[in-house]
């Protein structure tokens, strides 16, 4: 990722650990972003969060912690990409992310402390790619989405789940994506409501299960457990 200046893009960091917050701010600034660092979610400006390229949110804070704050963000339908960070065990972080996604939040990545610079760049790179794809396809027509789904355009992208103790892959999370005829790939936030309105959510679940099982079969056939 380059370090070009990103004018007007202010990355928000909410973390009460000064050392951690300073590191996150330095890394974000190194990617060209301006930064705003807050030690408490109570002082966060929701309008600023809506405009931010991403929000880095620590889950363990005094007062209003990250979980409470995400409930607030979900209540006001904020779709800014969120990178959750914490020193809590990995399974706790994963559970918090799953709950946030279930409430409609755009959880783009997880950073378990301590994290490497490489891991930060990987997570933020993926976050920005998803954000840019979302912005460029926000005008997709409802009919186009449903027709693409009915034509078999649903794709499963697989995100590895890694054992942080030894770096081994222990499983995969299957992520739904919809590929339009022009090659545009839509994230769930751009098609789930439209498929729900067209009574396609049951078919979506069936298709995702089928795609995941087919992928598992291919992996086993190639010698990968």
Secondary structure, DSSP 8 states (H G I E B T S, - for coil): ------TT-EEEEE-S-HHHHHHHHHHHHHTT-EEEEES-GGG--HHHHHHSS-EEEES--SSS-HHHHHHHHHHTT----EEEEESS-HHHHHHHHHHHHHTT--EEEEEESS--HHHHHHHHHHHHHHHHHHHHTTT--HHHHHHHHHTT-EEEEEEEEE-TTT--EEEEEEEEEEE-TTS-EE-GGGTHHHHHHTT-HHHHHHHHHHHHHHHHHHHHHTT--
